[in-house]
Amino acid sequence: MIRRVLIAVALALATAAPASGGIAEIRDAQGHLVANAGAGGSFASFRDGGWALRFDSASRSSRGVSLVGVSLAGGIVYAERIFVPAHGLRGARVEGLTVNGQAVAARPNALVPLGPGSYLVVLQEAVVPGEGSGVVGLRLVAGDSSLGIDPGSQLLVGLARAAVPLAHRQRTARLSWLALGVAGHGVDTGSNDRLQEPLLLGVPAGGSSGAQAVSIALQFLGVPYRWGGADPIGGFDCSGLALYVYAQLGIRLTHYTGAQFQEGRPVLPWELQPGDLLFFHPTARGPQHEGIYIGGGRFVQAPHTGDVVKISSLAEPAYSAGFVGAVRPWGA
């Protein structure tokens, strides 16, 4: 079982990798670092014929990080080459990506289901407020035991911050990779040998961007809340829901409520339109909760742990008293 391999991987990576900024990491369900792989020659950890992570070679430079011959979860996921720039997605690439032996188009932020609750995200860019930003070449999330990896574990391969100069890397070394958002797409098996990439849901045609955003958001009613969540497979938090919905419309938002409050045109209460982002609970760091206005004084939101995406009313005391303001992320 691959879950038994994780122990061996942790020991091997800990001795092979430099202490500063790993090119690949394994983290447990709490986000704790289990293994840290650095630049150098090949790496492989075998036990009972399986492995969690292996690669033929890895290198870093001021331009970014590169890996060759990458296998995850016993070969379920394989990539011939990965290059992640030190900053942004320009020039990022994952070549020869296959999942269960089928080719996958490695588009940025593509989301590939791997099991009942597990998935792979390709070239994912995200910002963690106050801690930094970066791209991950491949991010495998084991949300269930179908991959033989402990549920909640994450394999992160090709971390942009590994290429950042040491002074900056020390400042960003605490990046909470579990909080990375997904501006993603689902993957279904077509009639040929190539995996196709439709959206997880249809983007409605016609209407304003705000009306389209509402139509998309309402399809997620009942999806569980998960802190740091930004996809319908793993769950949503409040800013993750807005991030995911607007990503389907080509509008990029930061995975943080305080930042999204600045990412649009301010809207007065009597100017509200469907799709506007509503913000609540003011603090010195900005508002700490948000929802998507759907009209009629109501909004859709991912409230808190133990709850689900649902519709609430601005007339409820908790929201009328804590209202901060609204912005329109698609412009005027």
N, C-alpha and C positions, 0 to 999 in steps of 0.2 A: 504494500500500500504506500502511496506517495506521502501520506501524512507521517509515516514512519521515516521517510527520507528527509523530512524537514530538519530533523535533529542533525543528521550528517551534513546537510547543506550548511546549516548554521555554523558548525565547527569549521568546515573548510573555508567558507567565505570570510569568517572573522579573522582567520590567519592570513588569507591571501590579499585582502583589501586594505588600502590605506585608511586611516581613521577619518580623513576628511572627504566627504562627499562620494558616496558610492554610485557607480554607473547603474547597478541593479540592486534592488532591495526586496526582502520578504518581510512583511509586517503581519502581526497577528490581529485578531478581531478588535483589540483595544488600540491598535495603531502602534504598538511597541515594535521596535526594530528586532527582527529575528536573525536576519542575515544581511550582509553588506558586501557586494561584489565590486571590486575595483578594476582598473585597467590592467592589461598584461596579456598573458597567453590564454590558452584554453582553460575552461572550467567545466567540470562535470562531477556530479555526485550520484553514484549508483548504489542502489540497495534493493534487493529482490527484483532486479530488472527494471526499476522505475526511477524517475527523477522528478523533482519539482521544477528545477531550473538548470539549464546548461547552455553554454555557448562556446564556440570555437575560439573566438578572440574578442577583445574589447580594447578600445583606445580612447584617449581624450586629447583635446587640443583647445586653443582659445576659440576655435570656431564651433566646437560642439563635441558630442560623444558618438562613437560608432561601435557597433557590435556586428559580428558575423556568425551565422549558423546558430540561431537562437531557438531553443526548444523549451516549451512550458508544459507542465502537467503531463509528463511522460510522453511528450510528442503530440499531444492533442492539438497544440498550437505550434507552428513552426514559421520562422521568418529567415530568409536567406541573408538579408542585410538590413540594418536599422541605422539611420543617421538622424540625430536630434540636434538642432542648432542651439547654441548657448542662449539665444534670445528669440522668442517668437517661433512661428511655424514656417516662415519662408525658407525653403530649401529642405524642410523635413521630409523624410521618406522612409517607408517600410517596403522593402522589395521581396517578392516571392513569398507572400503571406498565405499560409494555408491553415484551415481549421478542419480537423477530422479528414485530412487528405483532400479537401476541396479548396480551390483558390478563392481568395477574398480580395476585393478591391480595397486597398488600404487608404481610404480617404480620411482626412482629419476628422476626429470625433465620431467615427463609425462605431456603432455598438453591435456586438455579435453575441447573441445568446448562446450559452454553452451548456445549460442545464436548467432545471426548474427555477433556480435562483442565482445561477452563476453567469458571468458574462465577461467579455473582452472588450476593451475600449482601445481604439487605435489613435495615436498621435493626439493626445488630449491636452489642451491648454487650459490652465485655470489660474486663478489668483486667490491666495489666502490672505485676507486683510492683515496688515501689520507684520507679515512674515515673509512675503515675497511671492514670486510667480515662477512658472516654468512649464515645460512640456514633458510629458511622459510618452516614450515611443509606443510601448504596449503596457496596458494595465489589466491584469487578470484578477477578477474579484470572485472568490469562491463563496457564494452565498448559501451553498448547500454542500452535501458530501459526495455529489456525483462525480467530482473530479479526483476523489481520493485525497483531497486536501482539507485540513480542518476548516469548517465553515467560518466565515468572517476573515480568513486570511487573504492577503493581497500580494501579488507578484508585480513589481514595478520595474520595467526594463527600459533603459535608455533615459536617464534622468538628466534634464538640461542643466540642473544646478551643479552636476559633477564637473561641468566645464567652466564654471564661473571662477574667477580669481579667488584665492583663499580668503582674503579679507571679507569679500562679499559672501562667500560660502559659509563662513562662520556665523554671519548674521542670519542666514536663511536656513541653517541646518535643522531648525525645528519645524520645517514645513509639515503641516498636518495633511499628509497625502490622502487620508480618508475623507477629507473635505473637498476633494476635487470634484468638480461638476461634470456632467455629461451633456453636451449639446449634440445628441446622438441620433443614430438611425438603427433600425432593426435589420436583421438579415434573415431571409428565408431561403430555403433550398429550391432552386428552379428545376426545370425539366432537364437541364444539362448538368455538366459537372462543375459549374461555377456558381458560387453563392451570389445571389442578387441582393441589392441594397435598397429596398423601399423604406419609407419612413415607417416607424412603428404604428403610425396612424395617418390617415389622409389629411393633408392641409386643405381646408375648405377653399373653394374658388369664389372669387368675387367678394365685395364688401371691403371695408377699410381694414388696415392692419390690425386695429384694435378688435374689430368684430371677428376676424379670423383667429386672433389670440384667444378670445373667449371661447370660440367653438372648440379649439384644441384643448384648452384647460378643462372644460366641462367633461371631456372624455376620460379624465383622470379621477373623477369623483370616486371615493372609496379606496384609493391607493394609500397605504399606510404612511404615516409620518416617519421620517428617519433623519436625525440630525446629520448634516453634511450630505444628505441625499439629493440627487439631481437627475434621477431617471425613474421611469415607471417600473423597472424591474426591482431595484433596491429600495425605492421609496423617495419621498421628497421632503425637504424642509421648505420654509416659506420662500426664501430667495432662490432655492434650487428649482422650485416649480416655475417661477417667473423666468429664470435663466433658460430652462428647457423649452418652455412654451415659445418664447421669442426666438430661440435658436432655430426653431422650425421655419421661422419667417425670415431668417437671415439677419436677425438683429442680435448683436452680441452684448450680453450683460455680464457684470462681475458677480461671482457667487458670494455676495455679501450684501445684506440689506442696506447698511450705511452707505455703501458705494452706489448701489442702484438708485438711491435717493438723488444722486447727482447725475444720473445717466438718462436724462430726458428733460423735456420742457416742463417747468412747473405749471400746474393746473389748479385754478381756483375751484372751491367746492361746487359752485354753481355752473362750472364749465365741464364737469366730469362727463366722459364718454366711455363706453365699453372698451376694455383693454387698458385703461389707465391703471397705473400701479398706485395703490393706496398704502400709506405708511403710518405706523402706530408706535407707541411706547417710546417717547423721546428720552435720550440719554446724552451725556457729553460726547459720546462717540457716534451720535446720530441715531435715527430710529432703529429699533431692534425687531420689528415685525412688519410684515407686509402682506398684501393680497392683490388680486386682479379684479378690478371693478367689472361687473357684468350688467349693470343698469338697475334702475328701480331701487336704488339704495342698498343693493346687495353686492357681495364680492365672493370670489372663490379663494380659498386659502388652505395651506397646510399648517394647522394650528400648533401642535405640540406633541411630544412623545405620548404614545398611547391613543392618539386620535388618528383621523384619516383626512384626506383632502375632501373639503365640504364647502357648502355655501353658508355664509353668515350675513348678518345685517349690520349696517352702519348704525342702526338705532339701538343696538345692544349697548348697555352702559360701558362695558369694557372697551369698546371700540369708539363710541362717541366721545368719551372722556379722554381717550388716549390718542386721538387722531392727530397726526403731525402735518400731513399734506399729501399731495399727489403729483406724479410726473407722467408725461406721455412719452414713452421710449421711442416711438416711431416718428416723432417730429410734430410739426404744427397740425 
